Every structure is written in structure tokens, then in C-alpha cells.
Amino acid sequence: MGRLCLIHLDGKIYSCRICHSHLATPGDLMAKASSISSNSLRLSNFHCRHGTAYLFKTVVNVGIGKLEERQMTTGLHTVADIYCICCRKILGWKYETAQEKDQKYKEGKFILER
């Protein structure tokens, strides 16, 4: 088994609730519940199985599971679960593709569940 190399972020961070591995910075945050962008693109309220969720441009220290199609409140999306590479807890998912034109901004982005 190989050595686990974690990326450490500076400043304020979002981290895994279980093992506290660094996941993202506030600069990577695109939207959280009730958030709207300044480019007249309305971002959805993000919710998950357990409540609030956050949309990030990028995250670190995560593994990506297999792709699957999920019907969500905003339409059909191809997503993959993401998990902490240290403790293996499922943290959220990555949007690979969106079928609806107004949801394309989510492609390649990550949802972290609260």
C-alpha cells in the first residue's frame, strides 16, 4: 500500500467532518443555499439528502466514484460520488454532465454536503 499524500490548504478551509482533511477554500465556493451570482446567472439552492450543500469550483483530497445518472430537482445529471481519501467518508458528488441547458454551469463542479 502506498503512502497517502494530502494537500494542505492555507487560511480558512472547508474540511472533512470525520478526519479534518482539507477539502477547499472559501475562494473555491461558487454557491450555497439561497446564493445568486453576480453574472445574472441564477444559482440554485443546493440541497442534499441531509440538508444544505455547497457548490465548489474545485476540491482537493477527494476520490471520485463511478459515474451514474441521477434525477435531481433541477433535471437529469450524470454524477459521481466523491469521498475523502483519508477516511473514505462520502462527502458529496461531482457533476459530470447536465442535460438541461440552464444547468450546464454545474459541469465539472463539486457538491460538498454539510
Salt bridges, closest charged atoms under 4 A:
GLU68 OE2 - ARG70 NE 2.87
ASP81 OD1 - ARG70 NH2 2.52
GLU96 OE2 - LYS94 NZ 3.42
GLU107 OE2 - LYS104 NZ 3.29
GLU113 OE2 - ARG49 NH2 3.39
